[in-house]
Amino acid sequence: MPRPIVASISISALQHNLAVARAHAPGAKAWGVVKANAYGHGLERAMRGFAQADGLALIEVDYAVRLRELGWKKPILLLEGFFDADDLPLLARHDIQFAVHCNEQIAMLEAFATEVGLHAHLKMNSGMNRLGFKPDVYRAAYERLKQIASVRSVTMMTHFANADDAGNPDLSLQEQVKRFNVGTQGLVGPKSLCNSAADLLHGELAFDWVRPGIMLYGGTPGGGSAADFGLRPAMTLESKIIGVQDIAPGEAVGYGSRFVADKPMKVGVVACGYADGYPRHAPNGTPVVVDGVKTGTIGRVSMDMMAVDLTGVPGAGIGSRVLLWGEGLPIDEVAFAAGTIGYELMCALAPRVAVREVA
């Protein structure tokens, strides 16, 4: 019998969340972002779930090629662009679009001879200071790309740092939009600005393309809970109780004896640990649901097991179902309790966890 931990991936939830993204940006085309193995959900499952997307976007060149091998015919975009000149023949052969964020990439394109039409997405650094050209040199980069015969289109794009916190005093959304508008004034081509948070909260910025990511998987990018936005969890992680201990006041649980009981308690041991992707740093009280009753973790999460409080869960014992996150327990609630974000929990799902696809 296999170990009882399993992740269920709902294709209908992926489809539903894409529809939500589209509804918030009805005049724009939508890239379904599938980087990091579709945020841990699996590239093939995401391709089916996002069949109605106008394109798929990711950062891994080999996964982009894999999408073509799997039969994806619509556009594919590399959000970080190409990493070496040797990537260009592969991208041309498979009709893969790419971001351009530095002069070195432009030089590689200028030296690359091809009859195939290429599609570039010119990245502006509007204040996040990761990738891209600053507004005062953006036009020069645009003009260089337009002079390359093989480059058939240039999409203008940027990435928001605080779309979920528009008035951030260090970098407001308004300031980033202003910089983008100044840097692109008079330039012709499609525009792509919105990530998940901007799609949900600032639909007026959904110009030609939007790039929803975390929202497609049922997580919130901020500015409200996933449920507030009508999103459904696409990943549900569950396991079972495999051991039970009755402990007295003063007894400790787990490595480091981090939890010490102050009353008689019933402790359940769950087949899930940090080697499965559950956060080791999750504190006492991180929410779990056992047999439909919300309770919390106790003690330190170990590699293969974790302990939960069964004191208030009548009838719970070996074999009881444990919901770790997903349908019935938002992943963001678990992430918040553990001091992280839902993105990290999704992406950390370990290969040893069995995955099943549900409708």
Secondary structure, DSSP 8 states (H G I E B T S, - for coil): ---S-EEEEEHHHHHHHHHHHHHHSTTSEEEEE-HHHHHTT-HHHHHHHTTTSSEEEES-HHHHHHHHHTT--S-EEETT--SSTTHHHHHHHTT-EEEE-SHHHHHHHHT---SS-EEEEEEE-SSS-SSSB-HHHHHHHHHHHHT-TTEEEEEEEE--S-TTSTT-SSS-HHHHHHHHHHHHTT--S-EEEE-HHHHHH-GGG--SEE---GGGGT---SSS-TGGGT---SEEEEEEEEEEEEE-TT-EESGGG-EE-SS-EEEEEES--GGGT--TT--TT-EEEETTEEEEEES---SS-EEEE-TTSTT--TT-EEEEEBTTB-HHHHHHHTTS-HHHHHHT--TTSEEEEE-
